[in-house]
Amino acid sequence: MSMNAETTKSIGQPRPSSATVPGGAIERWFSVLLSALVPLAGGLFAPDAWRAPLHALGGALCAAGLVMLVRHEMAVRRDRNVTHH
């Protein structure tokens, strides 16, 4: 597999910290947070026996997405500090 100039330019560059990156791709942490809405919304209309597990799943996905966001931001800041010093 050969690498072209476009590919080699992007290696080692920090990713933007916004929810979307150039080209329309969505960050993974944002996808996880959005996916948390599915079980949370489903729990509103589900039978009583399903509500607690669906809300727990939605909460776990929210927590995972927030952890991913914090780790992403820490990596972006670390990369920014490394490239500027």
N, CA, C and O atoms as a Tinker XYZ file with bonds, in Angstrom:
   340  protein
     1  N      0.850000   -1.176000    0.000000    73     2
     2  CA     0.000000    0.000000    0.000000    64     1     3
     3  C      0.892000    1.234000    0.000000    63     2     4     5
     4  O      1.711000    1.396000    0.904000    81     3
     5  N      0.755000    2.081000   -0.966000    73     3     6
     6  CA     1.572000    3.280000   -1.036000    64     5     7
     7  C      0.825000    4.452000   -0.407000    63     6     8     9
     8  O     -0.405000    4.486000   -0.378000    81     7
     9  N      1.596000    5.406000    0.093000    73     7    10
    10  CA     1.014000    6.590000    0.721000    64     9    11
    11  C      1.248000    7.778000   -0.199000    63    10    12    13
    12  O      2.357000    7.987000   -0.690000    81    11
    13  N      0.222000    8.533000   -0.420000    73    11    14
    14  CA     0.390000    9.732000   -1.228000    64    13    15
    15  C      0.687000   10.927000   -0.320000    63    14    16    17
    16  O      0.677000   10.798000    0.905000    81    15
    17  N      0.946000   12.065000   -0.912000    73    15    18
    18  CA     1.304000   13.252000   -0.134000    64    17    19
    19  C      0.181000   13.675000    0.804000    63    18    20    21
    20  O      0.443000   14.150000    1.909000    81    19
    21  N     -1.059000   13.509000    0.375000    73    19    22
    22  CA    -2.205000   13.883000    1.211000    64    21    23
    23  C     -2.252000   13.024000    2.470000    63    22    24    25
    24  O     -2.538000   13.524000    3.558000    81    23
    25  N     -1.969000   11.728000    2.320000    73    23    26
    26  CA    -2.004000   10.816000    3.460000    64    25    27
    27  C     -0.868000   11.122000    4.420000    63    26    28    29
    28  O     -1.082000   11.167000    5.632000    81    27
    29  N      0.334000   11.332000    3.904000    73    27    30
    30  CA     1.465000   11.557000    4.787000    64    29    31
    31  C      1.384000   12.896000    5.495000    63    30    32    33
    32  O      1.940000   13.031000    6.585000    81    31
    33  N      0.716000   13.893000    4.927000    73    31    34
    34  CA     0.555000   15.172000    5.602000    64    33    35
    35  C     -0.296000   15.039000    6.855000    63    34    36    37
    36  O     -0.047000   15.736000    7.838000    81    35
    37  N     -1.286000   14.167000    6.844000    73    35    38
    38  CA    -2.221000   14.090000    7.962000    64    37    39
    39  C     -1.720000   13.214000    9.105000    63    38    40    41
    40  O     -2.292000   13.250000   10.195000    81    39
    41  N     -0.683000   12.442000    8.888000    73    39    42
    42  CA    -0.178000   11.574000    9.950000    64    41    43
    43  C      0.422000   12.431000   11.053000    63    42    44    45
    44  O      1.230000   13.321000   10.790000    81    43
    45  N      0.025000   12.160000   12.281000    73    43    46
    46  CA     0.549000   12.875000   13.425000    64    45    47
    47  C     -0.125000   14.204000   13.708000    63    46    48    49
    48  O      0.224000   14.873000   14.680000    81    47
    49  N     -1.069000   14.598000   12.892000    73    47    50
    50  CA    -1.771000   15.858000   13.116000    64    49    51
    51  C     -2.924000   15.623000   14.084000    63    50    52    53
    52  O     -3.636000   14.628000   13.953000    81    51
    53  N     -3.129000   16.523000   15.063000    73    51    54
    54  CA    -4.267000   16.351000   15.983000    64    53    55
    55  C     -5.580000   16.538000   15.251000    63    54    56    57
    56  O     -5.687000   17.341000   14.325000    81    55
    57  N     -6.571000   15.786000   15.679000    73    55    58
    58  CA    -7.902000   15.910000   15.097000    64    57    59
    59  C     -8.586000   17.128000   15.682000    63    58    60    61
    60  O     -8.340000   17.472000   16.839000    81    59
    61  N     -9.438000   17.790000   14.916000    73    59    62
    62  CA   -10.177000   18.933000   15.463000    64    61    63
    63  C    -11.035000   18.499000   16.643000    63    62    64    65
    64  O    -11.473000   17.351000   16.707000    81    63
    65  N    -11.275000   19.412000   17.576000    73    63    66
    66  CA   -12.013000   19.054000   18.781000    64    65    67
    67  C    -13.519000   19.247000   18.643000    63    66    68    69
    68  O    -14.255000   19.019000   19.603000    81    67
    69  N    -13.988000   19.658000   17.481000    73    67    70
    70  CA   -15.423000   19.837000   17.311000    64    69    71
    71  C    -16.096000   18.491000   17.102000    63    70    72    73
    72  O    -15.418000   17.485000   16.890000    81    71
    73  N    -17.421000   18.461000   17.160000    73    71    74
    74  CA   -18.155000   17.204000   17.007000    64    73    75
    75  C    -18.046000   16.649000   15.593000    63    74    76    77
    76  O    -18.121000   15.435000   15.399000    81    75
    77  N    -17.873000   17.511000   14.615000    73    75    78
    78  CA   -17.686000   17.029000   13.249000    64    77    79
    79  C    -16.319000   17.448000   12.753000    63    78    80    81
    80  O    -15.815000   18.521000   13.084000    81    79
    81  N    -15.741000   16.590000   11.961000    73    79    82
    82  CA   -14.436000   16.878000   11.378000    64    81    83
    83  C    -14.638000   17.233000    9.921000    63    82    84    85
    84  O    -15.692000   16.938000    9.358000    81    83
    85  N    -13.661000   17.855000    9.301000    73    83    86
    86  CA   -13.817000   18.180000    7.881000    64    85    87
    87  C    -14.164000   16.940000    7.077000    63    86    88    89
    88  O    -13.604000   15.867000    7.304000    81    87
    89  N    -15.068000   17.083000    6.160000    73    87    90
    90  CA   -15.518000   15.950000    5.369000    64    89    91
    91  C    -16.818000   15.373000    5.881000    63    90    92    93
    92  O    -17.377000   14.465000    5.266000    81    91
    93  N    -17.316000   15.890000    7.010000    73    91    94
    94  CA   -18.611000   15.468000    7.510000    64    93    95
    95  C    -18.597000   14.275000    8.442000    63    94    96    97
    96  O    -19.663000   13.845000    8.883000    81    95
    97  N    -17.435000   13.720000    8.764000    73    95    98
    98  CA   -17.388000   12.580000    9.679000    64    97    99
    99  C    -17.738000   13.048000   11.092000    63    98   100   101
   100  O    -17.409000   14.169000   11.482000    81    99
   101  N    -18.398000   12.194000   11.844000    73    99   102
   102  CA   -18.789000   12.531000   13.214000    64   101   103
   103  C    -17.809000   11.859000   14.168000    63   102   104   105
   104  O    -17.446000   10.698000   13.980000    81   103
   105  N    -17.387000   12.588000   15.183000    73   103   106
   106  CA   -16.481000   12.031000   16.189000    64   105   107
   107  C    -17.151000   10.844000   16.879000    63   106   108   109
   108  O    -18.373000   10.797000   17.013000    81   107
   109  N    -16.334000    9.893000   17.311000    73   107   110
   110  CA   -16.877000    8.688000   17.964000    64   109   111
   111  C    -17.628000    9.017000   19.239000    63   110   112   113
   112  O    -18.686000    8.443000   19.499000    81   111
   113  N    -17.091000    9.942000   20.047000    73   111   114
   114  CA   -17.753000   10.261000   21.309000    64   113   115
   115  C    -19.139000   10.841000   21.062000    63   114   116   117
   116  O    -20.072000   10.579000   21.821000    81   115
   117  N    -19.273000   11.632000   19.994000    73   115   118
   118  CA   -20.561000   12.233000   19.679000    64   117   119
   119  C    -21.547000   11.161000   19.210000    63   118   120   121
   120  O    -22.735000   11.230000   19.523000    81   119
   121  N    -21.061000   10.185000   18.469000    73   119   122
   122  CA   -21.913000    9.071000   18.034000    64   121   123
   123  C    -22.437000    8.281000   19.226000    63   122   124   125
   124  O    -23.601000    7.883000   19.254000    81   123
   125  N    -21.572000    8.059000   20.206000    73   123   126
   126  CA   -21.994000    7.308000   21.397000    64   125   127
   127  C    -23.046000    8.098000   22.163000    63   126   128   129
   128  O    -24.039000    7.530000   22.617000    81   127
   129  N    -22.838000    9.406000   22.310000    73   127   130
   130  CA   -23.837000   10.225000   23.007000    64   129   131
   131  C    -25.171000   10.236000   22.261000    63   130   132   133
   132  O    -26.233000   10.165000   22.880000    81   131
   133  N    -25.116000   10.325000   20.938000    73   131   134
   134  CA   -26.363000   10.281000   20.164000    64   133   135
   135  C    -27.051000    8.925000   20.289000    63   134   136   137
   136  O    -28.277000    8.852000   20.374000    81   135
   137  N    -26.268000    7.865000   20.301000    73   135   138
   138  CA   -26.871000    6.531000   20.408000    64   137   139
   139  C    -27.536000    6.324000   21.763000    63   138   140   141
   140  O    -28.408000    5.464000   21.890000    81   139
   141  N    -27.148000    7.088000   22.772000    73   139   142
   142  CA   -27.779000    6.984000   24.093000    64   141   143
   143  C    -29.230000    7.435000   24.049000    63   142   144   145
   144  O    -30.032000    7.037000   24.893000    81   143
   145  N    -29.566000    8.255000   23.078000    73   143   146
   146  CA   -30.949000    8.738000   22.983000    64   145   147
   147  C    -31.927000    7.622000   22.615000    63   146   148   149
   148  O    -33.100000    7.683000   22.983000    81   147
   149  N    -31.459000    6.616000   21.902000    73   147   150
   150  CA   -32.351000    5.530000   21.462000    64   149   151
   151  C    -32.928000    4.773000   22.656000    63   150   152   153
   152  O    -34.151000    4.683000   22.768000    81   151
   153  N    -32.098000    4.219000   23.561000    73   151   154
   154  CA   -32.708000    3.516000   24.703000    64   153   155
   155  C    -33.446000    4.451000   25.658000    63   154   156   157
   156  O    -34.435000    4.055000   26.275000    81   155
   157  N    -32.968000    5.690000   25.782000    73   155   158
   158  CA   -33.676000    6.624000   26.668000    64   157   159
   159  C    -35.070000    6.938000   26.126000    63   158   160   161
   160  O    -36.042000    6.959000   26.880000    81   159
   161  N    -35.164000    7.180000   24.829000    73   159   162
   162  CA   -36.472000    7.445000   24.225000    64   161   163
   163  C    -37.329000    6.191000   24.237000    63   162   164   165
   164  O    -38.534000    6.261000   24.477000    81   163
   165  N    -36.720000    5.055000   23.983000    73   163   166
   166  CA   -37.466000    3.795000   24.017000    64   165   167
   167  C    -38.021000    3.499000   25.399000    63   166   168   169
   168  O    -39.103000    2.927000   25.538000    81   167
   169  N    -37.269000    3.895000   26.423000    73   167   170
   170  CA   -37.720000    3.673000   27.789000    64   169   171
   171  C    -38.952000    4.478000   28.144000    63   170   172   173
   172  O    -39.691000    4.117000   29.060000    81   171
   173  N    -39.178000    5.561000   27.429000    73   171   174
   174  CA   -40.373000    6.365000   27.699000    64   173   175
   175  C    -41.644000    5.649000   27.265000    63   174   176   177
   176  O    -42.705000    5.839000   27.859000    81   175
   177  N    -41.536000    4.830000   26.235000    73   175   178
   178  CA   -42.712000    4.168000   25.672000    64   177   179
   179  C    -42.751000    2.672000   25.946000    63   178   180   181
   180  O    -43.722000    2.009000   25.580000    81   179
   181  N    -41.732000    2.131000   26.573000    73   179   182
   182  CA   -41.642000    0.692000   26.825000    64   181   183
   183  C    -42.513000    0.299000   28.023000    63   182   184   185
   184  O    -42.876000    1.139000   28.846000    81   183
   185  N    -42.836000   -0.979000   28.099000    73   183   186
   186  CA   -43.552000   -1.473000   29.293000    64   185   187
   187  C    -42.691000   -1.268000   30.551000    63   186   188   189
   188  O    -41.473000   -1.109000   30.463000    81   187
   189  N    -43.334000   -1.276000   31.695000    73   187   190
   190  CA   -42.645000   -1.011000   32.962000    64   189   191
   191  C    -41.436000   -1.914000   33.181000    63   190   192   193
   192  O    -40.417000   -1.460000   33.701000    81   191
   193  N    -41.531000   -3.159000   32.800000    73   191   194
   194  CA   -40.435000   -4.101000   33.021000    64   193   195
   195  C    -39.186000   -3.730000   32.222000    63   194   196   197
   196  O    -38.081000   -4.105000   32.614000    81   195
   197  N    -39.328000   -3.023000   31.142000    73   195   198
   198  CA   -38.203000   -2.661000   30.273000    64   197   199
   199  C    -37.640000   -1.272000   30.568000    63   198   200   201
   200  O    -36.542000   -0.953000   30.112000    81   199
   201  N    -38.352000   -0.453000   31.307000    73   199   202
   202  CA   -37.931000    0.941000   31.507000    64   201   203
   203  C    -36.590000    1.063000   32.226000    63   202   204   205
   204  O    -35.694000    1.761000   31.752000    81   203
   205  N    -36.450000    0.401000   33.345000    73   203   206
   206  CA   -35.206000    0.523000   34.121000    64   205   207
   207  C    -33.995000    0.043000   33.318000    63   206   208   209
   208  O    -32.991000    0.755000   33.274000    81   207
   209  N    -34.042000   -1.134000   32.678000    73   207   210
   210  CA   -32.864000   -1.553000   31.895000    64   209   211
   211  C    -32.551000   -0.609000   30.731000    63   210   212   213
   212  O    -31.381000   -0.351000   30.447000    81   211
   213  N    -33.579000   -0.094000   30.058000    73   211   214
   214  CA   -33.330000    0.821000   28.947000    64   213   215
   215  C    -32.739000    2.151000   29.439000    63   214   216   217
   216  O    -31.833000    2.697000   28.811000    81   215
   217  N    -33.242000    2.657000   30.537000    73   215   218
   218  CA   -32.691000    3.898000   31.082000    64   217   219
   219  C    -31.270000    3.677000   31.602000    63   218   220   221
   220  O    -30.421000    4.559000   31.476000    81   219
   221  N    -31.009000    2.512000   32.183000    73   219   222
   222  CA   -29.646000    2.199000   32.634000    64   221   223
   223  C    -28.690000    2.127000   31.441000    63   222   224   225
   224  O    -27.569000    2.629000   31.510000    81   223
   225  N    -29.133000    1.507000   30.361000    73   223   226
   226  CA   -28.310000    1.437000   29.158000    64   225   227
   227  C    -28.046000    2.836000   28.595000    63   226   228   229
   228  O    -26.919000    3.151000   28.213000    81   227
   229  N    -29.074000    3.660000   28.546000    73   227   230
   230  CA   -28.910000    5.031000   28.074000    64   229   231
   231  C    -27.946000    5.820000   28.958000    63   230   232   233
   232  O    -27.112000    6.574000   28.456000    81   231
   233  N    -28.062000    5.646000   30.256000    73   231   234
   234  CA   -27.137000    6.318000   31.184000    64   233   235
   235  C    -25.708000    5.841000   31.017000    63   234   236   237
   236  O    -24.770000    6.636000   31.070000    81   235
   237  N    -25.542000    4.533000   30.813000    73   235   238
   238  CA   -24.191000    3.991000   30.601000    64   237   239
   239  C    -23.584000    4.527000   29.313000    63   238   240   241
   240  O    -22.395000    4.843000   29.275000    81   239
   241  N    -24.388000    4.633000   28.258000    73   239   242
   242  CA   -23.890000    5.183000   26.996000    64   241   243
   243  C    -23.539000    6.664000   27.147000    63   242   244   245
   244  O    -22.546000    7.126000   26.584000    81   243
   245  N    -24.342000    7.405000   27.898000    73   243   246
   246  CA   -24.019000    8.814000   28.165000    64   245   247
   247  C    -22.691000    8.928000   28.914000    63   246   248   249
   248  O    -21.841000    9.746000   28.562000    81   247
   249  N    -22.522000    8.111000   29.936000    73   247   250
   250  CA   -21.282000    8.149000   30.710000    64   249   251
   251  C    -20.084000    7.778000   29.836000    63   250   252   253
   252  O    -19.034000    8.415000   29.915000    81   251
   253  N    -20.242000    6.754000   29.010000    73   251   254
   254  CA   -19.145000    6.346000   28.123000    64   253   255
   255  C    -18.816000    7.444000   27.126000    63   254   256   257
   256  O    -17.643000    7.704000   26.858000    81   255
   257  N    -19.827000    8.087000   26.578000    73   255   258
   258  CA   -19.598000    9.185000   25.635000    64   257   259
   259  C    -18.884000   10.357000   26.280000    63   258   260   261
   260  O    -18.011000   10.969000   25.665000    81   259
   261  N    -19.249000   10.675000   27.514000    73   259   262
   262  CA   -18.584000   11.777000   28.212000    64   261   263
   263  C    -17.134000   11.443000   28.533000    63   262   264   265
   264  O    -16.262000   12.305000   28.429000    81   263
   265  N    -16.870000   10.197000   28.922000    73   263   266
   266  CA   -15.489000    9.770000   29.160000    64   265   267
   267  C    -14.686000    9.864000   27.865000    63   266   268   269
   268  O    -13.546000   10.328000   27.869000    81   267
   269  N    -15.282000    9.422000   26.761000    73   267   270
   270  CA   -14.601000    9.513000   25.469000    64   269   271
   271  C    -14.320000   10.960000   25.097000    63   270   272   273
   272  O    -13.251000   11.260000   24.565000    81   271
   273  N    -15.259000   11.865000   25.366000    73   271   274
   274  CA   -15.067000   13.290000   25.075000    64   273   275
   275  C    -13.905000   13.849000   25.878000    63   274   276   277
   276  O    -13.046000   14.536000   25.326000    81   275
   277  N    -13.865000   13.563000   27.171000    73   275   278
   278  CA   -12.792000   14.070000   28.025000    64   277   279
   279  C    -11.442000   13.546000   27.552000    63   278   280   281
   280  O    -10.471000   14.300000   27.479000    81   279
   281  N    -11.380000   12.260000   27.234000    73   279   282
   282  CA   -10.111000   11.689000   26.757000    64   281   283
   283  C     -9.697000   12.303000   25.428000    63   282   284   285
   284  O     -8.511000   12.547000   25.202000    81   283
   285  N    -10.658000   12.555000   24.549000    73   283   286
   286  CA   -10.371000   13.180000   23.253000    64   285   287
   287  C     -9.812000   14.581000   23.454000    63   286   288   289
   288  O     -8.810000   14.948000   22.840000    81   287
   289  N    -10.457000   15.363000   24.312000    73   287   290
   290  CA    -9.997000   16.726000   24.560000    64   289   291
   291  C     -8.614000   16.737000   25.196000    63   290   292   293
   292  O     -7.788000   17.588000   24.868000    81   291
   293  N     -8.354000   15.799000   26.104000    73   291   294
   294  CA    -7.025000   15.717000   26.709000    64   293   295
   295  C     -5.971000   15.391000   25.654000    63   294   296   297
   296  O     -4.878000   15.957000   25.678000    81   295
   297  N     -6.287000   14.487000   24.732000    73   295   298
   298  CA    -5.346000   14.128000   23.674000    64   297   299
   299  C     -5.098000   15.306000   22.735000    63   298   300   301
   300  O     -3.965000   15.532000   22.312000    81   299
   301  N     -6.146000   16.053000   22.409000    73   299   302
   302  CA    -5.989000   17.222000   21.533000    64   301   303
   303  C     -5.105000   18.255000   22.207000    63   302   304   305
   304  O     -4.215000   18.817000   21.570000    81   303
   305  N     -5.338000   18.512000   23.482000    73   303   306
   306  CA    -4.513000   19.496000   24.199000    64   305   307
   307  C     -3.067000   19.025000   24.308000    63   306   308   309
   308  O     -2.139000   19.819000   24.151000    81   307
   309  N     -2.874000   17.735000   24.577000    73   307   310
   310  CA    -1.523000   17.188000   24.678000    64   309   311
   311  C     -0.801000   17.325000   23.341000    63   310   312   313
   312  O      0.360000   17.731000   23.300000    81   311
   313  N     -1.487000   16.988000   22.243000    73   311   314
   314  CA    -0.888000   17.112000   20.917000    64   313   315
   315  C     -0.592000   18.565000   20.590000    63   314   316   317
   316  O      0.442000   18.870000   19.995000    81   315
   317  N     -1.485000   19.460000   20.972000    73   315   318
   318  CA    -1.283000   20.884000   20.702000    64   317   319
   319  C     -0.062000   21.398000   21.469000    63   318   320   321
   320  O      0.723000   22.182000   20.936000    81   319
   321  N      0.098000   20.957000   22.720000    73   319   322
   322  CA     1.252000   21.387000   23.507000    64   321   323
   323  C      2.551000   20.823000   22.965000    63   322   324   325
   324  O      3.576000   21.503000   22.993000    81   323
   325  N      2.528000   19.606000   22.477000    73   323   326
   326  CA     3.726000   18.978000   21.930000    64   325   327
   327  C      4.159000   19.687000   20.653000    63   326   328   329
   328  O      5.353000   19.906000   20.445000    81   327
   329  N      3.208000   20.050000   19.794000    73   327   330
   330  CA     3.569000   20.673000   18.531000    64   329   331
   331  C      3.971000   22.131000   18.683000    63   330   332   333
   332  O      4.656000   22.667000   17.812000    81   331
   333  N      3.564000   22.789000   19.770000    73   331   334
   334  CA     3.894000   24.201000   19.949000    64   333   335
   335  C      5.139000   24.421000   20.793000    63   334   336   337
   336  O      5.622000   25.550000   20.882000    81   335
   337  N      5.669000   23.378000   21.415000    73   335   338
   338  CA     6.872000   23.572000   22.250000    64   337   339
   339  C      8.073000   23.049000   21.589000    63   338   340
   340  O      9.168000   23.129000   22.146000    81   339
